[in-house]
Amino acid sequence: MDLKKVMIEKLGRIDPRFFAALMRVARKVPLIEKKLDAEYQHLLSGMEDSVKPYRKDFESHAQLPLAGLPRDEVLSQMQQMSEREEDRWKDGHVSGAVYNGDAEHIDFLNRVYSLTSQCNPLHSDLWPSNSKYEAEIVSMTANMLGAGETGPGAEVCGTVTSGGTESILLAMKTYRDRARKLRGIRRPNMVLPVSAHAAFDKAAQYFGIKQIKLPLGPDFRADAGRLRRAIDRNTIVVVGSSPSFPHGAIDPIAEMSSLAQSRGVGFHTDACLGGFVLPWARKLGYRVPDFDFRLPGVTSMSADTHKYGFAAKGTSVVLYRDPELRRFQYFTASDWPGGMYFSPTFAGSRPGALSAACWAALLSMGEQGYLEATGKIMQTACAVRAGIEKIPGLRVLGDPLWVIAFASDEFDIYRVMDFMSRRGWILNGLHKPPAVHLCVTLRQAQPGVAERFCEDLEAAVEQVRSQPAEKGGLAPIYGLAASIPFRTEVSELLGRYLDMLYKV
């Protein structure tokens, strides 16, 4: 029995409650459970070699060596792996991931890291430089995002975090705790579009916050018309994206935040992806709707410095309209036998060198640097979008600026993605609808990269049109995940993939 085919073709006609009960029973029946297990292994077969490519070239270490290895030997192995991996992204064939990648910029950040590798912001008395770096990172980011135009009563503030996910988690935890203390809410919910980043799902799971999800309009932006009915007495925050990760669409932040404000509810703009692009794109004359603290209803924001801020990986900023709100983010313990303990974010000890590298990146870029980088990115994105729109059978989703998603009503778009991967492109597969996107960075702004992308994409479409479905690649897995309405089995597959990553 081809269980995968059965799952795709049959499960859509089964009542979800019956399916859930069926799977619970199936897990207790050895023969069925064995077939399920075999099918998962089949779907993941061949992927282990791709995620563990160094097994055949370098010794694996499941235990500490009896004697420490010579440092030159350790560095040599790391250098070899680094060189192999650099070849995968330096030519601009990866969506997102590496946002700057310039050799001189990387060398500069590495020098900053080496100067500050021992710094730990937890010990502000030992390293007051870290307090300077982080306070100024927050202030520079806040002023870029409208802090100076908020009007009386606002005092935009924030903290440095380890990335966009932590920024989002902290903001949601902050709204939950404030609502619990000030409004007595014990069953909180957040209202957000279905396209909001998965970090909000993680926050909901971690902090016990119910999600009320808004559908998207035909422009792939949140349907703000549904928001009024979605907010209720237990709503603690409304969320909008600027832009959304899947489709690069900017939600109607002005309308959504105004409605949230009228109902006494906080509003979070997730600008992790766009925070260091949209302000400069606006200055360059691109049409950018209001999305930041210039809107009185926006009470918090997230913006990733390690994306288009061009800092080293591992920093982001979460911002609040006033210190009173930020205080609900903090953790303090005043009666611990170990003394007074306090931290602004989830981590205790943190790599202060990353904050130092972030501060150095912002200073070295300056407004002019970000304007020039954004100009290159936007020009490249326009060329890529025009190239996609010229290929018969493809359609661009919505009206994106630089995160360009495209789909097809005529052929399997995941097969196109597989073909592109064989040409060296690493793109993002999307669901609902099935689509692929390219997140344009400075890597694609290199000469000839956009043209190469469009040429390879046209060849991919021709190949998929002319050839029957081919075996292998990620297309079957993406197709399966998109076809099955029961997310438990998809989650099981993803969990097994994560298990595979941690195998020695």
C-alpha positions as CSV (number, residue, x, y, z in Angstrom):
1,M,0.0,0.0,0.0
2,D,1.3,3.5,-1.0
3,L,0.4,5.2,2.3
4,K,1.5,8.6,1.0
5,K,-0.8,8.4,-2.0
6,V,-3.7,7.3,0.3
7,M,-3.0,10.2,2.6
8,I,-3.1,12.7,-0.2
9,E,-6.1,11.3,-2.1
10,K,-8.3,10.1,0.7
11,L,-7.7,12.0,3.9
12,G,-9.3,15.2,2.6
13,R,-12.6,13.4,2.6
14,I,-12.4,12.3,6.2
15,D,-13.9,14.2,9.1
16,P,-11.1,15.8,11.1
17,R,-12.4,14.5,14.4
18,F,-12.7,11.0,13.0
19,F,-9.2,11.2,11.6
20,A,-7.7,12.3,14.9
21,A,-9.4,9.4,16.6
22,L,-8.3,7.1,13.8
23,M,-4.6,8.2,14.2
24,R,-4.8,7.6,18.0
25,V,-6.0,4.1,17.4
26,A,-3.5,3.6,14.6
27,R,-0.6,4.4,16.9
28,K,-1.7,1.5,19.1
29,V,-1.9,-1.0,16.2
30,P,1.6,-2.3,15.5
31,L,1.1,-3.1,11.8
32,I,-0.4,0.3,11.0
33,E,2.1,2.1,13.1
34,K,4.9,0.2,11.3
35,K,3.6,1.3,7.9
36,L,3.3,5.0,9.1
37,D,6.9,4.8,10.4
38,A,8.1,3.3,7.1
39,E,6.4,6.1,5.1
40,Y,8.0,8.8,7.2
41,Q,11.4,7.2,6.7
42,H,10.7,7.0,2.9
43,L,9.9,10.7,2.7
44,L,13.1,11.6,4.6
45,S,15.3,9.1,2.8
46,G,18.1,10.7,1.0
47,M,17.9,13.8,3.0
48,E,20.3,12.7,5.8
49,D,23.3,12.8,3.4
50,S,22.5,16.3,2.5
51,V,22.2,17.6,6.1
52,K,25.2,15.5,7.2
53,P,27.6,16.0,4.3
54,Y,30.8,16.0,6.4
55,R,30.5,12.5,7.8
56,K,32.6,11.0,5.0
57,D,35.3,13.7,5.1
58,F,35.8,14.5,8.8
59,E,35.8,12.4,12.0
60,S,32.7,12.6,14.0
61,H,32.9,13.2,17.8
62,A,30.2,11.7,19.9
63,Q,32.4,12.0,23.0
64,L,35.1,14.3,24.2
65,P,38.5,13.2,22.8
66,L,40.8,11.8,25.5
67,A,43.3,14.5,24.7
68,G,42.5,17.9,23.3
69,L,43.0,18.2,19.5
70,P,45.7,20.6,18.3
71,R,44.2,24.0,17.7
72,D,45.6,24.2,14.2
73,E,43.8,20.9,13.3
74,V,40.5,22.2,14.7
75,L,40.9,25.5,12.8
76,S,41.8,23.6,9.6
77,Q,38.6,21.5,9.7
78,M,36.5,24.6,10.4
79,Q,38.2,26.5,7.5
80,Q,37.5,23.7,5.1
81,M,33.8,23.5,6.1
82,S,33.5,27.3,6.0
83,E,34.9,27.5,2.5
84,R,32.5,24.9,1.2
85,E,29.5,26.6,2.7
86,E,30.5,30.1,1.6
87,D,30.4,28.8,-2.0
88,R,26.7,28.2,-1.5
89,W,25.7,31.8,-0.7
90,K,28.3,34.2,-1.8
91,D,27.1,34.3,-5.5
92,G,23.6,35.4,-4.5
93,H,21.7,32.2,-5.2
94,V,20.1,32.0,-1.7
95,S,16.8,33.6,-0.7
96,G,17.4,35.8,2.4
97,A,19.8,34.1,4.9
98,V,22.9,36.3,4.1
99,Y,21.8,39.9,3.8
100,N,25.1,41.6,3.2
101,G,28.0,39.2,2.7
102,D,30.6,41.7,1.6
103,A,34.0,40.4,2.6
104,E,35.2,43.7,4.0
105,H,32.1,44.1,6.1
106,I,32.4,40.6,7.4
107,D,36.1,41.2,8.3
108,F,35.1,44.4,10.1
109,L,32.5,42.6,12.2
110,N,34.9,39.7,13.0
111,R,37.5,42.2,14.3
112,V,34.8,43.8,16.5
113,Y,33.8,40.4,17.8
114,S,37.5,39.5,18.6
115,L,37.8,42.7,20.7
116,T,34.7,41.9,22.7
117,S,34.4,38.1,22.8
118,Q,34.5,37.9,26.6
119,C,31.8,40.6,27.2
120,N,28.6,39.5,28.9
121,P,25.8,42.1,29.4
122,L,24.6,40.2,32.5
123,H,27.5,41.8,34.3
124,S,27.0,45.4,33.4
125,D,29.5,46.4,36.2
126,L,32.3,44.5,34.4
127,W,31.4,45.6,30.9
128,P,29.6,49.0,30.9
129,S,30.5,49.3,27.2
130,N,27.8,46.7,26.5
131,S,25.2,48.9,28.2
132,K,26.4,51.8,25.9
133,Y,26.2,49.6,22.8
134,E,22.7,48.2,23.5
135,A,21.2,51.5,24.7
136,E,22.4,53.2,21.5
137,I,21.3,50.3,19.3
138,V,17.8,50.7,20.7
139,S,17.7,54.4,20.4
140,M,19.1,54.5,16.8
141,T,16.5,51.8,15.7
142,A,13.7,53.6,17.5
143,N,14.4,57.0,15.9
144,M,14.6,55.3,12.5
145,L,11.1,53.9,13.2
146,G,9.4,57.2,14.1
147,A,10.2,57.6,17.8
148,G,10.9,61.3,17.2
149,E,7.4,61.9,15.7
150,T,5.2,60.2,18.2
151,G,3.9,63.4,19.9
152,P,3.6,64.2,23.6
153,G,3.5,61.4,26.2
154,A,5.4,58.8,24.3
155,E,9.0,57.7,25.1
156,V,9.8,54.8,22.7
157,C,12.2,52.4,24.4
158,G,13.2,48.7,24.1
159,T,15.8,46.1,24.4
160,V,18.3,44.1,22.3
161,T,17.3,40.4,21.8
162,S,18.9,37.4,20.1
163,G,16.7,37.5,17.0
164,G,13.2,38.2,15.6
165,T,11.7,35.2,17.3
166,E,12.8,36.3,20.8
167,S,11.6,39.9,20.0
168,I,8.2,38.5,19.1
169,L,8.0,36.1,22.1
170,L,9.0,38.9,24.5
171,A,6.4,41.3,23.1
172,M,3.6,38.7,23.4
173,K,4.7,37.7,26.9
174,T,4.7,41.5,27.8
175,Y,1.1,42.0,26.6
176,R,0.0,38.8,28.4
177,D,1.5,39.9,31.7
178,R,0.2,43.4,31.5
179,A,-3.3,42.2,30.7
180,R,-3.2,39.8,33.6
181,K,-2.2,42.5,36.1
182,L,-4.2,45.5,34.8
183,R,-7.3,43.8,33.3
184,G,-7.4,40.5,35.1
185,I,-7.4,38.6,31.9
186,R,-6.8,34.8,32.4
187,R,-7.7,33.5,29.0
188,P,-5.8,35.9,26.7
189,N,-6.0,36.0,22.9
190,M,-4.1,37.7,20.1
191,V,-5.6,38.7,16.8
192,L,-3.3,38.3,13.8
193,P,-3.4,37.5,10.1
194,V,-2.7,33.9,8.9
195,S,0.4,35.2,7.2
196,A,2.0,36.5,10.5
197,H,5.3,34.8,11.3
198,A,5.3,31.4,12.9
199,A,7.0,33.0,16.0
200,F,3.6,34.2,17.0
201,D,2.4,30.6,17.0
202,K,5.4,29.7,19.1
203,A,4.5,32.5,21.6
204,A,0.9,31.3,21.7
205,Q,2.0,27.8,22.5
206,Y,4.6,28.8,25.1
207,F,2.5,31.4,26.9
208,G,-1.0,30.0,26.7
209,I,-2.4,32.7,24.4
210,K,-5.2,31.8,22.1
211,Q,-4.9,32.9,18.4
212,I,-7.7,34.4,16.4
213,K,-6.5,34.5,12.8
214,L,-7.7,36.9,10.1
215,P,-7.9,35.7,6.5
216,L,-6.0,37.5,3.7
217,G,-7.6,39.6,1.0
218,P,-6.8,39.1,-2.7
219,D,-3.8,41.4,-2.2
220,F,-2.4,39.0,0.4
221,R,-2.8,41.6,3.1
222,A,-4.7,41.1,6.3
223,D,-8.5,41.5,5.9
224,A,-8.9,44.5,8.2
225,G,-12.7,44.4,7.7
226,R,-12.7,41.2,9.9
227,L,-10.8,42.8,12.7
228,R,-13.6,44.6,14.5
229,R,-15.6,41.4,15.0
230,A,-12.4,39.4,16.0
231,I,-11.5,41.6,19.0
232,D,-13.2,40.6,22.2
233,R,-12.8,41.3,25.9
234,N,-9.9,38.8,26.2
235,T,-7.9,40.3,23.3
236,I,-4.5,41.5,24.6
237,V,-2.8,42.5,21.3
238,V,-3.4,42.8,17.6
239,V,-0.6,42.0,15.1
240,G,0.3,43.2,11.7
241,S,3.3,42.5,9.4
242,S,5.5,45.0,7.6
243,P,6.0,43.0,5.4
244,S,4.9,39.5,5.9
245,F,7.5,36.8,5.4
246,P,5.6,34.6,2.9
247,H,4.3,37.2,0.4
248,G,6.2,40.4,1.2
249,A,2.9,42.2,1.8
250,I,2.5,45.1,4.2
251,D,-0.7,44.8,6.2
252,P,-3.0,47.8,6.6
253,I,-1.2,48.8,9.8
254,A,-2.9,52.3,10.0
255,E,-6.4,50.9,9.9
256,M,-5.7,47.9,12.2
257,S,-3.7,49.9,14.8
258,S,-6.4,52.6,14.9
259,L,-9.1,50.0,15.6
260,A,-7.0,48.4,18.3
261,Q,-6.4,51.7,19.9
262,S,-10.1,52.5,19.9
263,R,-10.8,49.2,21.7
264,G,-8.0,49.8,24.3
265,V,-5.9,47.0,22.9
266,G,-2.1,47.0,22.1
267,F,-0.9,46.7,18.5
268,H,2.4,45.1,17.5
269,T,4.0,45.8,14.1
270,D,6.3,42.9,13.2
271,A,8.9,44.7,11.1
272,C,11.6,42.1,11.7
273,L,12.0,41.7,7.9
274,G,11.3,45.3,6.9
275,G,12.4,47.5,9.7
276,F,15.8,48.4,8.1
277,V,14.4,48.6,4.6
278,L,11.0,50.5,4.6
279,P,12.2,53.8,6.2
280,W,14.9,54.1,3.5
281,A,12.7,52.9,0.7
282,R,10.3,55.7,1.6
283,K,13.1,58.2,1.5
284,L,14.0,56.9,-1.9
285,G,10.5,57.6,-3.2
286,Y,8.9,54.1,-3.1
287,R,5.3,53.8,-1.9
288,V,5.5,52.8,1.7
289,P,2.4,53.1,3.9
290,D,2.7,54.2,7.5
291,F,3.6,51.2,9.7
292,D,5.7,52.5,12.7
293,F,5.4,54.7,15.8
294,R,4.2,57.6,13.8
295,L,0.8,55.8,14.1
296,P,-0.5,56.5,17.6
297,G,-2.1,53.0,17.8
298,V,1.2,51.2,17.3
299,T,2.4,50.3,20.8
300,S,5.3,47.9,20.0
301,M,7.5,46.8,17.1
302,S,10.2,44.2,16.3
303,A,13.0,44.9,13.9
304,D,15.9,42.6,13.1
305,T,19.3,44.2,13.1
306,H,20.9,41.0,11.9
307,K,18.9,41.0,8.6
308,Y,18.9,44.3,6.6
309,G,20.6,46.0,9.5
310,F,23.7,44.0,8.4
311,A,24.8,43.1,11.9
312,A,26.2,39.7,12.7
313,K,23.6,36.9,13.2
314,G,22.1,36.9,16.6
315,T,20.6,40.4,17.3
316,S,17.2,42.0,17.0
317,V,15.4,44.9,18.7
318,V,12.0,44.9,20.4
319,L,10.5,48.4,20.9
320,Y,7.7,49.7,23.1
321,R,5.9,53.1,23.0
322,D,6.7,53.7,26.7
323,P,8.8,52.3,29.6
324,E,5.7,51.3,31.5
325,L,4.9,48.7,28.9
326,R,8.5,47.5,28.6
327,R,8.7,46.8,32.3
328,F,6.3,43.8,31.9
329,Q,9.0,42.2,29.8
330,Y,11.6,42.2,32.6
331,F,12.4,39.4,35.0
332,T,13.5,40.1,38.5
333,A,14.1,37.9,41.5
334,S,14.6,39.8,44.8
335,D,14.5,37.0,47.4
336,W,16.8,34.3,45.8
337,P,19.6,33.0,48.1
338,G,22.0,33.8,45.3
339,G,21.3,37.5,45.6
340,M,19.3,39.8,43.5
341,Y,18.8,38.5,39.9
342,F,17.4,40.4,37.0
343,S,17.5,40.2,33.2
344,P,15.7,42.2,30.5
345,T,15.2,39.3,28.1
346,F,14.9,35.5,28.3
347,A,18.6,34.8,28.5
348,G,20.7,35.5,31.5
349,S,24.3,35.5,30.1
350,R,24.4,36.8,26.6
351,P,27.2,37.2,24.0
352,G,28.1,40.8,24.4
353,A,30.3,40.6,21.3
354,L,27.2,40.3,19.2
355,S,25.7,43.5,20.6
356,A,29.1,45.2,20.0
357,A,29.2,44.0,16.4
358,C,25.6,45.2,15.9
359,W,26.5,48.7,17.3
360,A,29.5,48.8,15.0
361,A,27.5,47.8,12.0
362,L,24.9,50.5,12.5
363,L,27.6,53.2,13.0
364,S,29.6,52.1,10.0
365,M,26.6,52.0,7.7
366,G,25.0,55.3,8.7
367,E,21.9,56.6,6.9
368,Q,23.7,57.0,3.6
369,G,24.9,53.4,3.7
370,Y,21.4,52.1,4.3
371,L,20.0,54.3,1.6
372,E,22.5,53.0,-0.9
373,A,21.9,49.4,0.1
374,T,18.2,49.8,0.0
375,G,18.4,51.4,-3.5
376,K,20.3,48.4,-4.8
377,I,17.9,45.9,-3.3
378,M,14.8,47.7,-4.6
379,Q,16.2,48.0,-8.1
380,T,17.2,44.3,-8.2
381,A,13.7,43.3,-6.9
382,C,12.0,45.3,-9.6
383,A,14.1,43.5,-12.2
384,V,13.3,40.1,-10.7
385,R,9.6,40.8,-10.5
386,A,9.5,42.0,-14.1
387,G,11.3,38.9,-15.2
388,I,8.9,36.6,-13.3
389,E,5.9,38.4,-14.8
390,K,7.1,37.8,-18.3
391,I,7.2,34.0,-17.9
392,P,3.9,32.4,-19.0
393,G,2.2,30.4,-16.3
394,L,3.7,32.3,-13.4
395,R,1.9,35.0,-11.3
396,V,3.3,37.2,-8.7
397,L,1.3,37.2,-5.4
398,G,0.1,40.7,-4.3
399,D,2.2,43.8,-4.9
400,P,5.5,43.1,-3.1
401,L,8.5,45.4,-2.9
402,W,11.4,43.1,-2.4
403,V,10.1,39.7,-1.1
404,I,8.6,38.3,-4.2
405,A,6.3,35.3,-4.1
406,F,5.1,33.6,-7.2
407,A,2.7,30.7,-8.0
408,S,1.2,28.9,-10.9
409,D,-2.3,27.7,-11.8
410,E,-0.9,25.5,-14.6
411,F,1.8,23.3,-13.1
412,D,3.5,22.1,-9.9
413,I,5.4,25.1,-8.5
414,Y,7.3,22.9,-6.2
415,R,8.8,21.1,-9.2
416,V,10.0,24.4,-10.4
417,M,11.6,25.0,-7.0
418,D,13.3,21.6,-7.3
419,F,14.7,22.4,-10.8
420,M,16.0,25.7,-9.4
421,S,17.7,23.9,-6.6
422,R,19.6,21.8,-9.1
423,R,20.8,25.0,-10.7
424,G,22.1,26.1,-7.3
425,W,19.3,28.3,-6.1
426,I,17.9,27.9,-2.6
427,L,14.4,29.3,-2.5
428,N,11.6,29.3,0.1
429,G,8.6,27.0,-0.5
430,L,5.2,28.4,0.7
431,H,1.8,27.0,1.4
432,K,-1.8,28.2,1.1
433,P,-1.5,28.8,-1.8
434,P,1.5,26.6,-3.0
435,A,4.1,29.2,-4.0
436,V,7.8,30.0,-3.9
437,H,9.5,33.2,-2.9
438,L,12.8,35.0,-3.3
439,C,13.8,37.4,-0.6
440,V,16.1,39.8,-2.3
441,T,19.3,40.9,-0.5
442,L,22.6,42.6,-1.4
443,R,23.8,39.2,-2.7
444,Q,21.3,39.3,-5.5
445,A,22.2,42.9,-6.2
446,Q,25.6,41.8,-7.6
447,P,26.0,42.2,-11.4
448,G,24.2,39.5,-13.4
449,V,22.5,37.7,-10.6
450,A,19.0,38.9,-11.3
451,E,19.4,38.1,-15.0
452,R,20.7,34.6,-14.1
453,F,17.7,34.0,-11.8
454,C,15.2,34.9,-14.4
455,E,16.9,32.8,-17.1
456,D,17.0,29.8,-14.8
457,L,13.4,30.3,-13.7
458,E,12.3,30.3,-17.4
459,A,14.2,27.1,-18.0
460,A,12.6,25.6,-14.9
461,V,9.1,26.3,-16.1
462,E,9.9,24.9,-19.6
463,Q,11.3,21.7,-18.0
464,V,8.3,21.2,-15.7
465,R,5.9,21.8,-18.6
466,S,7.6,19.3,-20.9
467,Q,8.6,16.5,-18.5
468,P,6.5,14.2,-16.4
469,A,6.8,14.4,-12.6
470,E,10.3,13.4,-11.6
471,K,11.2,11.5,-8.4
472,G,13.2,13.0,-5.6
473,G,13.7,16.4,-4.3
474,L,11.5,18.4,-1.9
475,A,8.5,18.7,-4.2
476,P,6.8,15.5,-2.8
477,I,7.3,16.6,0.8
478,Y,6.0,20.1,0.1
479,G,3.1,18.7,-1.9
480,L,2.2,16.2,0.8
481,A,2.3,18.9,3.5
482,A,0.1,21.2,1.4
483,S,-2.4,18.4,0.6
484,I,-3.0,16.9,4.0
485,P,-5.5,19.0,6.1
486,F,-4.4,17.3,9.3
487,R,-1.3,19.1,10.7
488,T,-0.4,16.4,13.3
489,E,1.1,14.2,10.7
490,V,3.0,17.0,9.0
491,S,4.3,18.1,12.5
492,E,5.4,14.5,13.0
493,L,7.4,14.6,9.8
494,L,9.1,17.9,10.7
495,G,9.9,16.6,14.2
496,R,11.7,13.6,12.6
497,Y,13.6,16.0,10.4
498,L,14.7,17.9,13.5
499,D,15.7,14.6,15.2
500,M,17.9,13.9,12.1
501,L,19.7,17.2,12.5
502,Y,21.0,16.2,15.9
503,K,22.3,12.8,14.9
504,V,26.1,12.6,15.1
